[in-house]
Amino acid sequence: MSLLEVNQLDVRFALRRGDVKALRDVSFTLDRGERLGIVGESGAGKSVAAFSLLNLIAKPGYIAGGSIRFDGQELIGMRDRHLRQIRGNRISMIFQDPMMTLNPVLSIGEQMVECLKAHRRIGRREARAIALRKLEQVHIPSPEARLDQYPHELSGGMRQRVIIAIALLLDPDIIIADEPTTALDVTIQAEIMDLLLELCEKHNVGLILITHDLGVVSQVTQRMLVMYAGRVIEQGPTREIINDPQHPYTQGLMNALPQMATPGSRLNQIPGSMPSLDNLPSGCAFHPRCGFTQRPDGSERTACRSEVPGFVASGNCQAACHMVAEMQDQERIPAQETSR
């Protein structure tokens, strides 16, 4: 049994004009110590999926269906009192902006001590000693002095290290990192991701990394999910997807990387934009932007416009695409004929 099992998760936002489906039929697993990446454009549903795991969806959002099982316990419908024992304690979260996460009027030490005392029966002196050890683990220089400093006195990279230290305070089983390096420069980004990787491997902590940066995903994660318009459209081992993406959307993301363009030419881009969740196209949500709705002979794949594609296995990966299914069918027919 996996440490985390998400099955057919459905999240909606109740608006006056009707419910908007933010997540549709999202399923994945995470084993202890495994590193999972979730990628996609803004609006794909990455952060909503992460917040759903701890029931942090703000109203008018709500979980409409599905299952989230953590270490054998069902989290959907769990009482807040029990859920608080899991939030921050066994599943921690690192948010995008450390200045929005840290309290500007409390010192770093005060915030870390209060976090520990909220979850454990522990004295202030012992809590401060644990906080000091965690700051040392994330390689913060002069950790004793940092405990008495305020967030505004630290650099962006240092603040993000403090956030990681707070996430590690209670020795969680899973860390959810939501765009943890967005506000940092490239050099600091690399340091923070190396730190996360080191800590996960050293302490056997599972990691769910939410990002739009395929380069980061390829270096840090073992498996990845690609999301589009609230649905997972491709999943599998990171290396296999990066080296041979099956879904046209994943191929578009790969081709949009700067290193994929000819020097001096315009960068490649996926035409169009993410559809509004309250007005999704029929069939495959990606079909208005997809260059494969027409076959090489000019005929149209009508299923792209009329049917929501199911997952098709391709090696160790799965892709929700009619084109992939059609190509596999074409490969099977000659094989059957030759076997006769």
C-alpha positions in Angstrom: 0.0 0.0 0.0 1.3 3.4 -0.9 1.8 6.1 1.7 -0.6 8.5 -0.1 -3.4 7.3 -2.5 -5.5 9.8 -4.4 -8.3 8.3 -6.4 -10.7 10.1 -8.7 -10.5 13.4 -6.9 -13.1 16.0 -7.9 -12.9 19.6 -6.7 -15.4 22.3 -7.6 -16.0 25.9 -6.9 -19.7 26.9 -6.2 -20.3 30.2 -8.1 -23.6 32.0 -8.9 -23.5 30.8 -12.5 -23.0 27.2 -11.4 -20.3 24.9 -10.2 -16.8 25.2 -11.8 -14.9 21.9 -12.0 -11.3 22.8 -10.9 -10.2 19.1 -10.7 -11.6 16.2 -12.6 -10.9 12.5 -11.9 -7.3 13.2 -10.5 -5.6 10.0 -9.4 -2.1 9.3 -8.3 0.0 7.6 -5.5 3.1 8.5 -3.5 5.3 6.0 -1.8 7.4 6.7 1.3 10.5 8.6 0.3 9.3 9.0 -3.3 9.6 12.3 -5.2 6.7 13.3 -7.4 6.5 16.3 -9.7 3.2 18.0 -10.8 3.7 20.3 -13.9 1.5 22.3 -16.1 0.6 25.9 -17.1 -1.0 28.4 -14.7 -4.6 27.4 -14.2 -4.0 23.7 -14.8 -5.0 22.8 -11.3 -1.6 22.0 -9.7 -2.0 24.1 -6.5 -5.7 23.1 -6.1 -4.6 19.4 -6.1 -2.0 20.2 -3.4 -4.3 22.2 -1.2 -7.0 19.5 -1.5 -4.7 16.9 0.1 -4.9 18.8 3.4 -8.5 20.2 2.9 -7.1 23.7 2.5 -9.5 24.6 -0.3 -11.0 28.0 0.6 -14.8 28.6 0.1 -16.6 28.6 -2.3 -14.3 25.6 -3.2 -15.1 22.1 -2.0 -14.2 18.5 -2.6 -17.1 17.0 -4.5 -15.9 13.4 -4.7 -13.1 11.0 -4.7 -10.8 9.6 -2.1 -7.5 10.8 -0.4 -6.0 8.1 1.8 -2.9 8.8 3.8 -1.2 5.9 5.6 -4.5 4.0 5.4 -6.6 6.9 6.7 -9.3 8.6 4.6 -8.7 12.4 4.8 -11.9 13.5 3.0 -14.6 14.0 5.6 -12.1 13.7 8.5 -12.9 16.0 11.5 -10.8 19.1 11.7 -9.5 18.0 15.1 -8.0 14.9 13.6 -6.9 16.6 10.4 -4.9 19.2 12.5 -2.8 16.3 13.8 -1.8 15.5 10.2 -1.4 19.0 8.9 2.2 20.2 9.6 2.8 17.2 11.7 2.9 14.3 9.2 2.3 16.3 6.0 4.0 19.7 5.7 3.7 22.4 3.0 6.1 24.9 1.6 4.3 27.8 -0.1 5.5 30.1 -2.9 6.2 33.3 -1.1 8.0 33.0 2.3 7.1 36.6 3.2 3.4 35.6 3.0 4.1 32.5 5.1 6.2 34.0 7.9 4.7 36.4 10.5 6.6 39.7 10.1 6.1 40.7 13.8 7.5 37.5 15.3 11.1 36.4 15.3 12.1 33.3 13.5 12.7 31.5 16.8 9.3 32.5 18.2 7.5 31.1 15.1 9.4 27.8 15.2 8.8 27.3 18.9 5.1 28.1 18.6 4.8 25.6 15.8 6.4 22.9 17.9 4.3 23.7 21.0 1.1 23.6 18.9 1.8 19.9 18.0 3.8 18.6 20.9 3.8 18.8 24.7 7.3 20.3 24.9 9.0 23.1 26.9 10.3 26.3 25.3 13.9 25.5 25.9 13.6 22.1 24.2 11.6 23.5 21.4 14.3 26.2 20.8 17.0 23.5 20.7 15.0 21.5 18.1 14.5 24.7 16.0 18.3 25.4 16.2 19.0 21.8 14.9 16.6 22.3 12.0 18.2 25.6 11.0 21.5 23.8 11.0 20.1 21.0 8.8 19.1 23.5 6.1 22.6 25.0 6.2 21.8 28.4 7.5 24.9 30.2 8.7 25.0 31.5 12.3 21.7 29.7 13.2 21.7 30.9 16.8 21.7 34.5 15.6 19.0 33.8 13.0 16.6 32.5 15.7 16.4 36.1 17.1 16.0 37.8 13.8 12.8 38.9 12.0 11.9 37.8 8.5 12.6 41.2 6.9 16.2 40.9 8.1 16.8 37.8 6.0 17.4 37.5 2.2 14.8 35.7 0.0 16.9 32.5 -0.1 17.5 32.6 3.6 13.7 33.0 4.3 13.0 30.1 2.0 15.5 28.0 4.0 13.7 29.0 7.2 10.4 27.8 5.6 11.9 24.5 4.8 13.3 24.2 8.4 9.8 24.9 9.7 8.4 22.2 7.4 10.9 19.7 8.8 10.3 20.6 12.5 7.9 17.7 13.2 9.7 15.2 11.0 6.9 14.8 8.4 6.4 11.9 6.1 5.5 14.1 3.1 6.5 17.6 2.1 4.3 19.4 -0.5 6.4 22.2 -2.1 4.2 24.6 -4.1 6.5 26.5 -6.5 9.2 26.9 -3.8 11.7 28.8 -5.9 9.4 31.2 -7.8 10.6 34.4 -6.2 14.3 33.5 -6.2 17.1 34.1 -8.6 18.5 31.2 -10.6 21.5 30.5 -8.4 19.4 30.4 -5.2 16.8 28.3 -6.9 19.4 25.6 -7.6 20.6 25.7 -4.0 17.1 25.4 -2.6 16.3 22.4 -4.9 19.6 20.7 -4.0 18.7 21.2 -0.3 15.2 19.7 -0.7 16.6 16.7 -2.6 19.3 16.2 0.1 16.8 16.4 2.9 14.3 14.0 1.3 17.0 11.4 0.6 18.6 11.7 4.0 15.3 11.5 6.0 13.3 9.3 3.6 10.6 12.0 3.2 8.2 11.9 0.3 8.1 15.1 -1.8 5.3 16.5 -4.0 6.9 19.3 -6.1 4.5 21.6 -7.9 6.2 23.7 -10.6 6.1 24.8 -14.2 9.8 24.3 -14.6 10.5 21.0 -16.4 14.2 21.4 -15.8 13.7 21.3 -12.0 11.3 18.4 -12.3 13.8 16.4 -14.4 16.6 16.9 -11.8 14.6 16.3 -8.6 11.7 14.0 -9.1 11.3 10.3 -9.9 7.8 10.4 -11.3 5.7 13.2 -12.7 2.1 14.2 -13.5 1.3 16.6 -16.3 -1.9 18.5 -15.7 -4.1 20.4 -18.1 -7.5 22.2 -17.4 -7.9 20.3 -14.1 -7.1 16.9 -15.4 -4.0 14.7 -15.4 -3.2 14.0 -19.1 0.1 12.2 -18.7 1.9 10.4 -15.9 4.9 8.1 -15.4 8.6 8.0 -14.6 10.1 11.5 -15.0 13.0 10.4 -17.3 10.7 8.5 -19.7 8.3 11.4 -20.0 11.1 14.0 -20.5 12.9 11.8 -23.0 9.8 10.7 -24.9 6.6 12.6 -24.1 3.5 10.9 -25.5 0.8 13.6 -25.1 0.9 16.5 -27.6 0.6 19.0 -24.7 3.6 17.5 -22.9 5.5 17.6 -26.3 4.5 21.3 -26.5 5.9 22.0 -23.1 9.2 20.3 -23.9 9.5 22.2 -27.2 8.9 25.5 -25.5 12.0 25.1 -23.4 14.6 27.8 -24.5 17.3 25.2 -25.3 14.9 23.6 -27.9 14.9 26.7 -30.1 17.5 27.6 -32.7 19.8 30.4 -31.4 18.6 33.8 -32.6 15.1 32.5 -33.5 11.8 33.0 -31.7 11.0 30.5 -28.9 8.6 27.8 -29.6 5.2 28.1 -28.0 1.9 26.2 -27.7 -0.7 28.2 -29.7 -3.7 29.6 -27.8 -4.2 29.6 -24.0 -5.6 27.4 -21.2 -9.4 27.3 -21.5 -11.6 28.8 -18.8 -12.7 26.0 -16.4 -16.4 27.2 -16.7 -16.3 26.8 -20.4 -14.2 23.8 -21.3 -14.2 22.5 -24.9 -16.0 19.3 -25.6 -14.1 16.1 -25.9 -10.4 16.5 -25.2 -9.9 19.9 -23.5 -6.6 20.4 -25.4 -8.0 19.8 -28.9 -8.4 23.5 -29.9 -4.6 24.0 -29.4 -3.5 20.6 -30.6 -1.8 20.1 -34.0 -2.7 16.4 -34.0 -6.5 16.6 -34.3 -5.9 16.1 -38.0 -4.2 12.9 -39.3 -1.2 13.1 -41.7 -3.6 12.3 -44.6 -5.7 15.4 -43.8 -8.7 13.6 -42.2 -9.9 14.6 -38.8 -9.9 12.7 -35.6 -13.5 13.3 -34.6 -13.0 11.7 -31.3 -10.8 14.6 -30.2 -13.8 16.9 -30.3 -16.4 14.6 -29.0 -14.9 12.1 -26.5 -12.9 12.7 -23.3 -9.9 10.4 -23.8 -9.0 7.7 -21.3 -5.5 6.7 -20.3 -3.5 4.6 -22.7 -0.4 2.8 -21.5 2.8 3.5 -23.4 5.8 1.8 -21.8 5.7 2.7 -18.1 3.8 5.9 -18.8 0.1 6.7 -19.4 -1.3 9.3 -21.7 -4.9 10.5 -22.1 -4.8 11.0 -25.8 -6.8 9.6 -28.8 -3.8 9.9 -31.1 -1.7 7.7 -28.8 -4.5 5.1 -28.7 -4.9 5.2 -32.5 -1.2 4.8 -33.1 -1.1 1.8 -30.8 -4.0 0.2 -32.5 -2.3 0.6 -35.9 0.8 -1.1 -34.5 -1.1 -4.0 -33.1 -2.9 -4.9 -36.4 0.2 -5.9 -38.4 1.6 -7.8 -35.4 -1.6 -9.9 -35.2 -1.6 -10.5 -38.9 2.0 -11.7 -38.9 1.3 -14.0 -36.0 -1.3 -15.8 -38.0 
